[in-house]
Amino acid sequence: MNLKYAIVGTGAIGGYYGGRLANSDKDVHFLFNTEYEHVNQNGLRVDSVKGDFVINPINAYHSTADMPKCDVVLVGLKSTQNHLLPQILPPLLKPDTLVVLIQNGLGLEGKLAAALPNQPIAGAAAFICSSRVGQGHIRHADYGALNIGTYQGDNQNIITQIKNDFERAGVPFTIASDLNEMRWRKLVWNIPYNGLTVALNTSTDKLMSTPSTRALVTDLMNEVVDAASVCDAIIEREFVDKMLAMTDRMTPYSPSMKLDFDNHRPMEIEAIYTNPVKTALTAGYHMRKTEMLEQELRFIASRH
């Protein structure tokens, strides 16, 4: 079976992964907002450490009402826009269409399932350094693996097909046995680096090369591991060392929240900070340093 893909949110994440699939001759349909006219004329450009490419001609649309129903919908929107999904998604959906949220944070799938109670839903975590640098222009600087886990529905067969498609497109792809654990593992990286780069107006390499901030990053990571353990997600302590080492090797990078802040877009504070803090507190653990960072970010957002 040849899967038909829809990309909702063709930015740094959706543009890269959808572009990879389209570049390997998969049937991919892209939703654009303000960039529609430019991309329809010029295509989607991806500058990647794995090789540059342009998708032109491209299946580009300005509304999901004009798009075909698809087998898989990859959502690359920021979680701050998820309230729009119940209106955006229905034209794309068949009863067995799998909706995959390639997003950061916790509690995302549950909110979508409340709006679409019978729809197959999965979550995915992208371990990638990618950014949108212009209209229809994505720059992929480092990494690129995708990890996916089921939330709702019997999705084993279609996820296996998705894995095959992504691997043929040159994307490392793993299937998580536990979506909740996968989400908490991504938070081990996201909570320190997203918030601290905004609060301290810096980048990942500077956080890592300064002893005081490196210690703070490590403390925040360990706090996430502790919180995960009371939320039915066991993460080995060595994972912290792995994330630190990975970031040491990483191309100097401004995470998605820093890019959102610099470009005067809403920050994903609720999904990445508020939801984990509340979830852990309900389970009996207080993420004190994470909560402090959340409060700082809310102050910064109110003055921005």
Secondary structure as the mmCIF struct_conf table of DSSP 4:
data_model
#
loop_
_struct_conf.conf_type_id
_struct_conf.id
_struct_conf.beg_label_comp_id
_struct_conf.beg_label_asym_id
_struct_conf.beg_label_seq_id
_struct_conf.end_label_comp_id
_struct_conf.end_label_asym_id
_struct_conf.end_label_seq_id
STRN STRN1 LYS A 4 VAL A 8
BEND BEND1 GLY A 9 GLY A 9
TURN_TY1_P TURN_TY1_P1 THR A 10 ILE A 13
HELX_RH_AL_P HELX_RH_AL_P1 GLY A 14 ASN A 23
TURN_TY1_P TURN_TY1_P2 SER A 24 ASP A 25
STRN STRN2 ASP A 27 LEU A 31
BEND BEND2 ASN A 33 ASN A 33
TURN_TY1_P TURN_TY1_P3 THR A 34 GLU A 35
HELX_RH_AL_P HELX_RH_AL_P2 TYR A 36 ASN A 42
STRN STRN3 LEU A 44 SER A 48
TURN_TY1_P TURN_TY1_P4 VAL A 49 LYS A 50
STRN STRN4 PHE A 53 ILE A 55
BEND BEND3 PRO A 57 PRO A 57
STRN STRN5 ALA A 60 TYR A 61
BEND BEND4 HIS A 62 HIS A 62
HELX_RH_3T_P HELX_RH_3T_P1 THR A 64 ASP A 66
BEND BEND5 MET A 67 MET A 67
HELX_LH_PP_P HELX_LH_PP_P1 PRO A 68 LYS A 69
BEND BEND6 ASP A 71 ASP A 71
STRN STRN6 VAL A 72 VAL A 75
BEND BEND7 LEU A 77 LEU A 77
HELX_RH_3T_P HELX_RH_3T_P2 SER A 79 LEU A 84
HELX_RH_AL_P HELX_RH_AL_P3 LEU A 85 ILE A 88
BEND BEND8 LEU A 89 LEU A 89
HELX_RH_3T_P HELX_RH_3T_P3 PRO A 90 LEU A 92
TURN_TY1_P TURN_TY1_P5 PRO A 95 ASP A 96
HELX_LH_PP_P HELX_LH_PP_P2 THR A 97 THR A 97
STRN STRN7 LEU A 98 ILE A 102
BEND BEND9 GLY A 105 GLY A 107
HELX_RH_AL_P HELX_RH_AL_P4 LEU A 108 ALA A 115
BEND BEND10 LEU A 116 LEU A 116
TURN_TY1_P TURN_TY1_P6 PRO A 117 ASN A 118
BEND BEND11 GLN A 119 GLN A 119
STRN STRN8 ILE A 121 GLY A 134
TURN_TY1_P TURN_TY1_P7 GLN A 135 GLY A 136
STRN STRN9 HIS A 137 GLN A 152
BEND BEND12 GLY A 153 GLY A 153
HELX_RH_AL_P HELX_RH_AL_P5 GLN A 156 ARG A 168
TURN_TY1_P TURN_TY1_P8 ALA A 169 GLY A 170
STRN STRN10 PHE A 173 ILE A 175
BEND BEND13 SER A 177 SER A 177
HELX_RH_AL_P HELX_RH_AL_P6 LEU A 179 ALA A 199
TURN_TY1_P TURN_TY1_P9 LEU A 200 ASN A 201
HELX_RH_AL_P HELX_RH_AL_P7 THR A 204 SER A 209
BEND BEND14 THR A 210 THR A 210
HELX_RH_AL_P HELX_RH_AL_P8 PRO A 211 VAL A 230
TURN_TY1_P TURN_TY1_P10 CYS A 231 ASP A 232
TURN_TY1_P TURN_TY1_P11 ARG A 237 ARG A 237
HELX_RH_AL_P HELX_RH_AL_P9 GLU A 238 ARG A 249
BEND BEND15 MET A 250 MET A 250
HELX_LH_PP_P HELX_LH_PP_P3 THR A 251 PRO A 252
HELX_RH_AL_P HELX_RH_AL_P10 SER A 256 ASP A 262
TURN_TY1_P TURN_TY1_P12 ASN A 263 HIS A 264
HELX_RH_AL_P HELX_RH_AL_P11 ILE A 269 ILE A 269
HELX_RH_PI_P HELX_RH_PI_P1 GLU A 270 THR A 274
HELX_RH_AL_P HELX_RH_AL_P12 ASN A 275 THR A 282
TURN_TY1_P TURN_TY1_P13 ALA A 283 GLY A 284
HELX_RH_AL_P HELX_RH_AL_P13 ARG A 288 ARG A 303
#
